[in-house]
Every structure is written in structure tokens, then in C-alpha cells.
């Protein structure tokens, strides 16, 4: 049986931290930025962690 492949879309969007949690980027920070407040854009720039409910699903996509 061949090896299972990692989902390429997930590989581009998620990364593991040193402790094994999964980092993600915020949505709404790629276009139509003129109408958004500076504070909102600054807060969206930081990375966030994947919630516990979605963590199992994302790990399966990354085969970790």
C-alpha cells in the first residue's frame, strides 16, 4: 500500500509549535484593507492557535 499523502492545502496554511500545538493565520487580512481600522489589521496580523475542536481534523490532514 502506498504512503498517505499530506494535504497540500493544509501544509501551506498550518504549522506546528514546539509544544505540538497548531498555528494558523487570521482571515480577513488579504484584501479590502482600506475600510478596516488600523487596530483591526494589526490584530489580524498575529498568528493564532487552532481550537481544540478542529485540532484533530487538522492533524489528520497533516498526518502528524
mmCIF file of the N, C-alpha and C atoms, coordinates in Angstrom:
data_MODEL
# 
_entry.id   MODEL 
# 
loop_
_atom_site.group_PDB 
_atom_site.id 
_atom_site.type_symbol 
_atom_site.label_atom_id 
_atom_site.label_alt_id 
_atom_site.label_comp_id 
_atom_site.label_asym_id 
_atom_site.label_entity_id 
_atom_site.label_seq_id 
_atom_site.pdbx_PDB_ins_code 
_atom_site.Cartn_x 
_atom_site.Cartn_y 
_atom_site.Cartn_z 
_atom_site.occupancy 
_atom_site.B_iso_or_equiv 
_atom_site.pdbx_formal_charge 
_atom_site.auth_seq_id 
_atom_site.auth_comp_id 
_atom_site.auth_asym_id 
_atom_site.auth_atom_id 
_atom_site.pdbx_PDB_model_num 
ATOM 1   N N  . UNK A 1 1  ? 0.852   -1.182 0.000  1.00 0.00 ? 1  UNK A N  1 
ATOM 2   C CA . UNK A 1 1  ? 0.000   0.000  0.000  1.00 0.00 ? 1  UNK A CA 1 
ATOM 3   C C  . UNK A 1 1  ? 0.894   1.239  0.000  1.00 0.00 ? 1  UNK A C  1 
ATOM 4   N N  . UNK A 1 2  ? 0.561   2.250  -0.823 1.00 0.00 ? 2  UNK A N  1 
ATOM 5   C CA . UNK A 1 2  ? 1.430   3.437  -0.881 1.00 0.00 ? 2  UNK A CA 1 
ATOM 6   C C  . UNK A 1 2  ? 1.291   4.301  0.373  1.00 0.00 ? 2  UNK A C  1 
ATOM 7   N N  . UNK A 1 3  ? 2.253   5.188  0.537  1.00 0.00 ? 3  UNK A N  1 
ATOM 8   C CA . UNK A 1 3  ? 2.217   6.104  1.679  1.00 0.00 ? 3  UNK A CA 1 
ATOM 9   C C  . UNK A 1 3  ? 1.046   7.070  1.540  1.00 0.00 ? 3  UNK A C  1 
ATOM 10  N N  . UNK A 1 4  ? 0.520   7.513  2.669  1.00 0.00 ? 4  UNK A N  1 
ATOM 11  C CA . UNK A 1 4  ? -0.540  8.515  2.661  1.00 0.00 ? 4  UNK A CA 1 
ATOM 12  C C  . UNK A 1 4  ? 0.091   9.876  2.407  1.00 0.00 ? 4  UNK A C  1 
ATOM 13  N N  . UNK A 1 5  ? -0.549  10.678 1.579  1.00 0.00 ? 5  UNK A N  1 
ATOM 14  C CA . UNK A 1 5  ? -0.014  11.996 1.276  1.00 0.00 ? 5  UNK A CA 1 
ATOM 15  C C  . UNK A 1 5  ? -0.585  13.039 2.227  1.00 0.00 ? 5  UNK A C  1 
ATOM 16  N N  . UNK A 1 6  ? 0.245   14.026 2.551  1.00 0.00 ? 6  UNK A N  1 
ATOM 17  C CA . UNK A 1 6  ? -0.208  15.188 3.310  1.00 0.00 ? 6  UNK A CA 1 
ATOM 18  C C  . UNK A 1 6  ? -1.047  16.055 2.387  1.00 0.00 ? 6  UNK A C  1 
ATOM 19  N N  . UNK A 1 7  ? -2.125  16.644 2.910  1.00 0.00 ? 7  UNK A N  1 
ATOM 20  C CA . UNK A 1 7  ? -2.929  17.561 2.111  1.00 0.00 ? 7  UNK A CA 1 
ATOM 21  C C  . UNK A 1 7  ? -2.124  18.831 1.856  1.00 0.00 ? 7  UNK A C  1 
ATOM 22  N N  . UNK A 1 8  ? -1.899  19.155 0.601  1.00 0.00 ? 8  UNK A N  1 
ATOM 23  C CA . UNK A 1 8  ? -1.045  20.292 0.243  1.00 0.00 ? 8  UNK A CA 1 
ATOM 24  C C  . UNK A 1 8  ? -1.621  21.613 0.752  1.00 0.00 ? 8  UNK A C  1 
ATOM 25  N N  . UNK A 1 9  ? -2.937  21.751 0.746  1.00 0.00 ? 9  UNK A N  1 
ATOM 26  C CA . UNK A 1 9  ? -3.559  22.991 1.223  1.00 0.00 ? 9  UNK A CA 1 
ATOM 27  C C  . UNK A 1 9  ? -3.307  23.185 2.713  1.00 0.00 ? 9  UNK A C  1 
ATOM 28  N N  . UNK A 1 10 ? -3.393  22.107 3.481  1.00 0.00 ? 10 UNK A N  1 
ATOM 29  C CA . UNK A 1 10 ? -3.149  22.193 4.919  1.00 0.00 ? 10 UNK A CA 1 
ATOM 30  C C  . UNK A 1 10 ? -1.681  22.469 5.206  1.00 0.00 ? 10 UNK A C  1 
ATOM 31  N N  . UNK A 1 11 ? -0.802  21.890 4.413  1.00 0.00 ? 11 UNK A N  1 
ATOM 32  C CA . UNK A 1 11 ? 0.638   22.081 4.585  1.00 0.00 ? 11 UNK A CA 1 
ATOM 33  C C  . UNK A 1 11 ? 1.010   23.557 4.448  1.00 0.00 ? 11 UNK A C  1 
ATOM 34  N N  . UNK A 1 12 ? 0.303   24.272 3.545  1.00 0.00 ? 12 UNK A N  1 
ATOM 35  C CA . UNK A 1 12 ? 0.591   25.688 3.315  1.00 0.00 ? 12 UNK A CA 1 
ATOM 36  C C  . UNK A 1 12 ? 0.003   26.584 4.397  1.00 0.00 ? 12 UNK A C  1 
ATOM 37  N N  . UNK A 1 13 ? -1.054  26.128 5.078  1.00 0.00 ? 13 UNK A N  1 
ATOM 38  C CA . UNK A 1 13 ? -1.796  27.003 5.979  1.00 0.00 ? 13 UNK A CA 1 
ATOM 39  C C  . UNK A 1 13 ? -1.479  26.823 7.459  1.00 0.00 ? 13 UNK A C  1 
ATOM 40  N N  . UNK A 1 14 ? -0.952  25.674 7.846  1.00 0.00 ? 14 UNK A N  1 
ATOM 41  C CA . UNK A 1 14 ? -0.752  25.385 9.269  1.00 0.00 ? 14 UNK A CA 1 
ATOM 42  C C  . UNK A 1 14 ? 0.700   25.039 9.553  1.00 0.00 ? 14 UNK A C  1 
ATOM 43  N N  . UNK A 1 15 ? 1.111   25.284 10.800 1.00 0.00 ? 15 UNK A N  1 
ATOM 44  C CA . UNK A 1 15 ? 2.458   24.925 11.236 1.00 0.00 ? 15 UNK A CA 1 
ATOM 45  C C  . UNK A 1 15 ? 2.388   24.483 12.688 1.00 0.00 ? 15 UNK A C  1 
ATOM 46  N N  . UNK A 1 16 ? 3.275   23.579 13.077 1.00 0.00 ? 16 UNK A N  1 
ATOM 47  C CA . UNK A 1 16 ? 3.309   23.104 14.456 1.00 0.00 ? 16 UNK A CA 1 
ATOM 48  C C  . UNK A 1 16 ? 4.220   23.990 15.301 1.00 0.00 ? 16 UNK A C  1 
ATOM 49  N N  . UNK A 1 17 ? 3.829   24.194 16.558 1.00 0.00 ? 17 UNK A N  1 
ATOM 50  C CA . UNK A 1 17 ? 4.693   24.887 17.505 1.00 0.00 ? 17 UNK A CA 1 
ATOM 51  C C  . UNK A 1 17 ? 5.625   23.853 18.133 1.00 0.00 ? 17 UNK A C  1 
ATOM 52  N N  . UNK A 1 18 ? 6.542   24.313 18.954 1.00 0.00 ? 18 UNK A N  1 
ATOM 53  C CA . UNK A 1 18 ? 7.471   23.406 19.604 1.00 0.00 ? 18 UNK A CA 1 
ATOM 54  C C  . UNK A 1 18 ? 6.791   22.447 20.559 1.00 0.00 ? 18 UNK A C  1 
ATOM 55  N N  . UNK A 1 19 ? 5.660   22.862 21.131 1.00 0.00 ? 19 UNK A N  1 
ATOM 56  C CA . UNK A 1 19 ? 4.942   22.015 22.089 1.00 0.00 ? 19 UNK A CA 1 
ATOM 57  C C  . UNK A 1 19 ? 3.891   21.135 21.424 1.00 0.00 ? 19 UNK A C  1 
ATOM 58  N N  . UNK A 1 20 ? 3.765   21.213 20.083 1.00 0.00 ? 20 UNK A N  1 
ATOM 59  C CA . UNK A 1 20 ? 2.843   20.343 19.367 1.00 0.00 ? 20 UNK A CA 1 
ATOM 60  C C  . UNK A 1 20 ? 1.499   20.956 19.064 1.00 0.00 ? 20 UNK A C  1 
ATOM 61  N N  . UNK A 1 21 ? 1.283   22.212 19.443 1.00 0.00 ? 21 UNK A N  1 
ATOM 62  C CA . UNK A 1 21 ? 0.034   22.877 19.075 1.00 0.00 ? 21 UNK A CA 1 
ATOM 63  C C  . UNK A 1 21 ? 0.134   23.309 17.610 1.00 0.00 ? 21 UNK A C  1 
ATOM 64  N N  . UNK A 1 22 ? -0.991  23.702 17.027 1.00 0.00 ? 22 UNK A N  1 
ATOM 65  C CA . UNK A 1 22 ? -1.016  24.057 15.611 1.00 0.00 ? 22 UNK A CA 1 
ATOM 66  C C  . UNK A 1 22 ? -1.304  25.541 15.461 1.00 0.00 ? 22 UNK A C  1 
ATOM 67  N N  . UNK A 1 23 ? -0.422  26.232 14.738 1.00 0.00 ? 23 UNK A N  1 
ATOM 68  C CA . UNK A 1 23 ? -0.592  27.660 14.486 1.00 0.00 ? 23 UNK A CA 1 
ATOM 69  C C  . UNK A 1 23 ? -1.394  27.860 13.205 1.00 0.00 ? 23 UNK A C  1 
ATOM 70  N N  . UNK A 1 24 ? -2.129  28.975 13.156 1.00 0.00 ? 24 UNK A N  1 
ATOM 71  C CA . UNK A 1 24 ? -2.867  29.343 11.953 1.00 0.00 ? 24 UNK A CA 1 
ATOM 72  C C  . UNK A 1 24 ? -2.833  30.858 11.810 1.00 0.00 ? 24 UNK A C  1 
ATOM 73  N N  . UNK A 1 25 ? -3.188  31.334 10.637 1.00 0.00 ? 25 UNK A N  1 
ATOM 74  C CA . UNK A 1 25 ? -3.277  32.772 10.408 1.00 0.00 ? 25 UNK A CA 1 
ATOM 75  C C  . UNK A 1 25 ? -4.734  33.201 10.495 1.00 0.00 ? 25 UNK A C  1 
ATOM 76  N N  . UNK A 1 26 ? -4.945  34.490 10.750 1.00 0.00 ? 26 UNK A N  1 
ATOM 77  C CA . UNK A 1 26 ? -6.299  35.032 10.807 1.00 0.00 ? 26 UNK A CA 1 
ATOM 78  C C  . UNK A 1 26 ? -6.829  35.277 9.397  1.00 0.00 ? 26 UNK A C  1 
ATOM 79  N N  . UNK A 1 27 ? -8.115  35.174 9.236  1.00 0.00 ? 27 UNK A N  1 
ATOM 80  C CA . UNK A 1 27 ? -8.774  35.506 7.976  1.00 0.00 ? 27 UNK A CA 1 
ATOM 81  C C  . UNK A 1 27 ? -8.984  37.022 7.900  1.00 0.00 ? 27 UNK A C  1 
ATOM 82  N N  . UNK A 1 28 ? -9.437  37.504 6.762  1.00 0.00 ? 28 UNK A N  1 
ATOM 83  C CA . UNK A 1 28 ? -9.797  38.911 6.529  1.00 0.00 ? 28 UNK A CA 1 
ATOM 84  C C  . UNK A 1 28 ? -8.590  39.847 6.543  1.00 0.00 ? 28 UNK A C  1 
ATOM 85  N N  . UNK A 1 29 ? -7.418  39.364 6.162  1.00 0.00 ? 29 UNK A N  1 
ATOM 86  C CA . UNK A 1 29 ? -6.251  40.239 6.160  1.00 0.00 ? 29 UNK A CA 1 
ATOM 87  C C  . UNK A 1 29 ? -5.531  40.223 4.814  1.00 0.00 ? 29 UNK A C  1 
ATOM 88  N N  . UNK A 1 30 ? -6.258  39.878 3.747  1.00 0.00 ? 30 UNK A N  1 
ATOM 89  C CA . UNK A 1 30 ? -5.586  39.772 2.454  1.00 0.00 ? 30 UNK A CA 1 
ATOM 90  C C  . UNK A 1 30 ? -5.995  40.866 1.465  1.00 0.00 ? 30 UNK A C  1 
ATOM 91  N N  . UNK A 1 31 ? -7.228  41.339 1.528  1.00 0.00 ? 31 UNK A N  1 
ATOM 92  C CA . UNK A 1 31 ? -7.651  42.387 0.597  1.00 0.00 ? 31 UNK A CA 1 
ATOM 93  C C  . UNK A 1 31 ? -8.793  43.175 1.216  1.00 0.00 ? 31 UNK A C  1 
ATOM 94  N N  . UNK A 1 32 ? -9.187  44.251 0.536  1.00 0.00 ? 32 UNK A N  1 
ATOM 95  C CA . UNK A 1 32 ? -10.188 45.219 1.022  1.00 0.00 ? 32 UNK A CA 1 
ATOM 96  C C  . UNK A 1 32 ? -9.759  45.725 2.411  1.00 0.00 ? 32 UNK A C  1 
ATOM 97  N N  . UNK A 1 33 ? -8.531  46.194 2.495  1.00 0.00 ? 33 UNK A N  1 
ATOM 98  C CA . UNK A 1 33 ? -7.991  46.640 3.776  1.00 0.00 ? 33 UNK A CA 1 
ATOM 99  C C  . UNK A 1 33 ? -8.235  48.123 4.030  1.00 0.00 ? 33 UNK A C  1 
ATOM 100 N N  . UNK A 1 34 ? -8.696  48.878 3.018  1.00 0.00 ? 34 UNK A N  1 
ATOM 101 C CA . UNK A 1 34 ? -8.861  50.314 3.191  1.00 0.00 ? 34 UNK A CA 1 
ATOM 102 C C  . UNK A 1 34 ? -9.990  50.650 4.163  1.00 0.00 ? 34 UNK A C  1 
ATOM 103 N N  . UNK A 1 35 ? -11.027 49.814 4.208  1.00 0.00 ? 35 UNK A N  1 
ATOM 104 C CA . UNK A 1 35 ? -12.160 50.124 5.085  1.00 0.00 ? 35 UNK A CA 1 
ATOM 105 C C  . UNK A 1 35 ? -11.984 49.563 6.497  1.00 0.00 ? 35 UNK A C  1 
ATOM 106 N N  . UNK A 1 36 ? -10.909 48.823 6.742  1.00 0.00 ? 36 UNK A N  1 
ATOM 107 C CA . UNK A 1 36 ? -10.680 48.248 8.069  1.00 0.00 ? 36 UNK A CA 1 
ATOM 108 C C  . UNK A 1 36 ? -9.804  49.169 8.902  1.00 0.00 ? 36 UNK A C  1 
ATOM 109 N N  . UNK A 1 37 ? -10.097 49.218 10.192 1.00 0.00 ? 37 UNK A N  1 
ATOM 110 C CA . UNK A 1 37 ? -9.322  50.054 11.104 1.00 0.00 ? 37 UNK A CA 1 
ATOM 111 C C  . UNK A 1 37 ? -7.899  49.522 11.242 1.00 0.00 ? 37 UNK A C  1 
ATOM 112 N N  . UNK A 1 38 ? -6.980  50.420 11.547 1.00 0.00 ? 38 UNK A N  1 
ATOM 113 C CA . UNK A 1 38 ? -5.585  50.036 11.737 1.00 0.00 ? 38 UNK A CA 1 
ATOM 114 C C  . UNK A 1 38 ? -5.442  49.016 12.856 1.00 0.00 ? 38 UNK A C  1 
ATOM 115 N N  . UNK A 1 39 ? -6.202  49.214 13.929 1.00 0.00 ? 39 UNK A N  1 
ATOM 116 C CA . UNK A 1 39 ? -6.151  48.288 15.065 1.00 0.00 ? 39 UNK A CA 1 
ATOM 117 C C  . UNK A 1 39 ? -6.576  46.889 14.640 1.00 0.00 ? 39 UNK A C  1 
ATOM 118 N N  . UNK A 1 40 ? -7.642  46.804 13.854 1.00 0.00 ? 40 UNK A N  1 
ATOM 119 C CA . UNK A 1 40 ? -8.123  45.503 13.405 1.00 0.00 ? 40 UNK A CA 1 
ATOM 120 C C  . UNK A 1 40 ? -7.079  44.816 12.536 1.00 0.00 ? 40 UNK A C  1 
ATOM 121 N N  . UNK A 1 41 ? -6.467  45.580 11.616 1.00 0.00 ? 41 UNK A N  1 
ATOM 122 C CA . UNK A 1 41 ? -5.465  44.993 10.736 1.00 0.00 ? 41 UNK A CA 1 
ATOM 123 C C  . UNK A 1 41 ? -4.251  44.522 11.523 1.00 0.00 ? 41 UNK A C  1 
ATOM 124 N N  . UNK A 1 42 ? -3.876  45.278 12.527 1.00 0.00 ? 42 UNK A N  1 
ATOM 125 C CA . UNK A 1 42 ? -2.724  44.912 13.360 1.00 0.00 ? 42 UNK A CA 1 
ATOM 126 C C  . UNK A 1 42 ? -3.016  43.628 14.141 1.00 0.00 ? 42 UNK A C  1 
ATOM 127 N N  . UNK A 1 43 ? -4.222  43.515 14.686 1.00 0.00 ? 43 UNK A N  1 
ATOM 128 C CA . UNK A 1 43 ? -4.589  42.319 15.442 1.00 0.00 ? 43 UNK A CA 1 
ATOM 129 C C  . UNK A 1 43 ? -4.697  41.088 14.540 1.00 0.00 ? 43 UNK A C  1 
ATOM 130 N N  . UNK A 1 44 ? -5.119  41.266 13.299 1.00 0.00 ? 44 UNK A N  1 
ATOM 131 C CA . UNK A 1 44 ? -5.237  40.148 12.371 1.00 0.00 ? 44 UNK A CA 1 
ATOM 132 C C  . UNK A 1 44 ? -3.874  39.658 11.896 1.00 0.00 ? 44 UNK A C  1 
ATOM 133 N N  . UNK A 1 45 ? -2.836  40.476 12.080 1.00 0.00 ? 45 UNK A N  1 
ATOM 134 C CA . UNK A 1 45 ? -1.502  40.141 11.595 1.00 0.00 ? 45 UNK A CA 1 
ATOM 135 C C  . UNK A 1 45 ? -0.852  39.040 12.431 1.00 0.00 ? 45 UNK A C  1 
ATOM 136 N N  . UNK A 1 46 ? -1.276  38.907 13.695 1.00 0.00 ? 46 UNK A N  1 
ATOM 137 C CA . UNK A 1 46 ? -0.668  37.917 14.584 1.00 0.00 ? 46 UNK A CA 1 
ATOM 138 C C  . UNK A 1 46 ? -1.196  36.515 14.271 1.00 0.00 ? 46 UNK A C  1 
ATOM 139 N N  . UNK A 1 47 ? -0.415  35.514 14.626 1.00 0.00 ? 47 UNK A N  1 
ATOM 140 C CA . UNK A 1 47 ? -0.890  34.138 14.445 1.00 0.00 ? 47 UNK A CA 1 
ATOM 141 C C  . UNK A 1 47 ? -1.760  33.736 15.625 1.00 0.00 ? 47 UNK A C  1 
ATOM 142 N N  . UNK A 1 48 ? -2.591  32.745 15.398 1.00 0.00 ? 48 UNK A N  1 
ATOM 143 C CA . UNK A 1 48 ? -3.460  32.214 16.446 1.00 0.00 ? 48 UNK A CA 1 
ATOM 144 C C  . UNK A 1 48 ? -3.284  30.702 16.487 1.00 0.00 ? 48 UNK A C  1 
ATOM 145 N N  . UNK A 1 49 ? -3.879  30.076 17.486 1.00 0.00 ? 49 UNK A N  1 
ATOM 146 C CA . UNK A 1 49 ? -3.819  28.626 17.603 1.00 0.00 ? 49 UNK A CA 1 
ATOM 147 C C  . UNK A 1 49 ? -5.134  28.028 17.132 1.00 0.00 ? 49 UNK A C  1 
ATOM 148 N N  . UNK A 1 50 ? -5.052  26.864 16.538 1.00 0.00 ? 50 UNK A N  1 
ATOM 149 C CA . UNK A 1 50 ? -6.245  26.134 16.107 1.00 0.00 ? 50 UNK A CA 1 
ATOM 150 C C  . UNK A 1 50 ? -6.990  25.687 17.359 1.00 0.00 ? 50 UNK A C  1 
ATOM 151 N N  . UNK A 1 51 ? -8.309  25.814 17.358 1.00 0.00 ? 51 UNK A N  1 
ATOM 152 C CA . UNK A 1 51 ? -9.101  25.433 18.520 1.00 0.00 ? 51 UNK A CA 1 
ATOM 153 C C  . UNK A 1 51 ? -9.049  23.918 18.725 1.00 0.00 ? 51 UNK A C  1 
ATOM 154 N N  . UNK A 1 52 ? -9.331  23.500 19.936 1.00 0.00 ? 52 UNK A N  1 
ATOM 155 C CA . UNK A 1 52 ? -9.271  22.085 20.275 1.00 0.00 ? 52 UNK A CA 1 
ATOM 156 C C  . UNK A 1 52 ? -10.224 21.239 19.468 1.00 0.00 ? 52 UNK A C  1 
ATOM 157 N N  . UNK A 1 53 ? -11.368 21.806 19.089 1.00 0.00 ? 53 UNK A N  1 
ATOM 158 C CA . UNK A 1 53 ? -12.347 21.056 18.308 1.00 0.00 ? 53 UNK A CA 1 
ATOM 159 C C  . UNK A 1 53 ? -11.830 20.738 16.905 1.00 0.00 ? 53 UNK A C  1 
ATOM 160 N N  . UNK A 1 54 ? -11.051 21.655 16.338 1.00 0.00 ? 54 UNK A N  1 
ATOM 161 C CA . UNK A 1 54 ? -10.558 21.468 14.973 1.00 0.00 ? 54 UNK A CA 1 
ATOM 162 C C  . UNK A 1 54 ? -9.183  20.812 14.924 1.00 0.00 ? 54 UNK A C  1 
ATOM 163 N N  . UNK A 1 55 ? -8.523  20.717 16.065 1.00 0.00 ? 55 UNK A N  1 
ATOM 164 C CA . UNK A 1 55 ? -7.142  20.234 16.089 1.00 0.00 ? 55 UNK A CA 1 
ATOM 165 C C  . UNK A 1 55 ? -7.016  18.809 15.545 1.00 0.00 ? 55 UNK A C  1 
ATOM 166 N N  . UNK A 1 56 ? -7.939  17.943 15.920 1.00 0.00 ? 56 UNK A N  1 
ATOM 167 C CA . UNK A 1 56 ? -7.897  16.550 15.464 1.00 0.00 ? 56 UNK A CA 1 
ATOM 168 C C  . UNK A 1 56 ? -8.048  16.485 13.945 1.00 0.00 ? 56 UNK A C  1 
ATOM 169 N N  . UNK A 1 57 ? -8.945  17.289 13.411 1.00 0.00 ? 57 UNK A N  1 
ATOM 170 C CA . UNK A 1 57 ? -9.193  17.316 11.971 1.00 0.00 ? 57 UNK A CA 1 
ATOM 171 C C  . UNK A 1 57 ? -7.965  17.800 11.203 1.00 0.00 ? 57 UNK A C  1 
ATOM 172 N N  . UNK A 1 58 ? -7.318  18.849 11.722 1.00 0.00 ? 58 UNK A N  1 
ATOM 173 C CA . UNK A 1 58 ? -6.150  19.405 11.055 1.00 0.00 ? 58 UNK A CA 1 
ATOM 174 C C  . UNK A 1 58 ? -4.970  18.442 11.142 1.00 0.00 ? 58 UNK A C  1 
ATOM 175 N N  . UNK A 1 59 ? -4.811  17.786 12.285 1.00 0.00 ? 59 UNK A N  1 
ATOM 176 C CA . UNK A 1 59 ? -3.711  16.814 12.438 1.00 0.00 ? 59 UNK A CA 1 
ATOM 177 C C  . UNK A 1 59 ? -3.872  15.653 11.449 1.00 0.00 ? 59 UNK A C  1 
ATOM 178 N N  . UNK A 1 60 ? -5.108  15.245 11.193 1.00 0.00 ? 60 UNK A N  1 
ATOM 179 C CA . UNK A 1 60 ? -5.342  14.168 10.244 1.00 0.00 ? 60 UNK A CA 1 
ATOM 180 C C  . UNK A 1 60 ? -4.957  14.612 8.838  1.00 0.00 ? 60 UNK A C  1 
ATOM 181 N N  . UNK A 1 61 ? -5.219  15.887 8.513  1.00 0.00 ? 61 UNK A N  1 
ATOM 182 C CA . UNK A 1 61 ? -4.830  16.397 7.195  1.00 0.00 ? 61 UNK A CA 1 
ATOM 183 C C  . UNK A 1 61 ? -3.312  16.470 7.054  1.00 0.00 ? 61 UNK A C  1 
ATOM 184 N N  . UNK A 1 62 ? -2.628  16.751 8.176  1.00 0.00 ? 62 UNK A N  1 
ATOM 185 C CA . UNK A 1 62 ? -1.171  16.853 8.149  1.00 0.00 ? 62 UNK A CA 1 
ATOM 186 C C  . UNK A 1 62 ? -0.481  15.525 8.438  1.00 0.00 ? 62 UNK A C  1 
ATOM 187 N N  . UNK A 1 63 ? -1.248  14.513 8.839  1.00 0.00 ? 63 UNK A N  1 
ATOM 188 C CA . UNK A 1 63 ? -0.715  13.182 9.159  1.00 0.00 ? 63 UNK A CA 1 
ATOM 189 C C  . UNK A 1 63 ? 0.411   13.241 10.179 1.00 0.00 ? 63 UNK A C  1 
ATOM 190 N N  . UNK A 1 64 ? 0.176   13.949 11.252 1.00 0.00 ? 64 UNK A N  1 
ATOM 191 C CA . UNK A 1 64 ? 1.194   14.091 12.303 1.00 0.00 ? 64 UNK A CA 1 
ATOM 192 C C  . UNK A 1 64 ? 0.905   13.139 13.443 1.00 0.00 ? 64 UNK A C  1 
# 
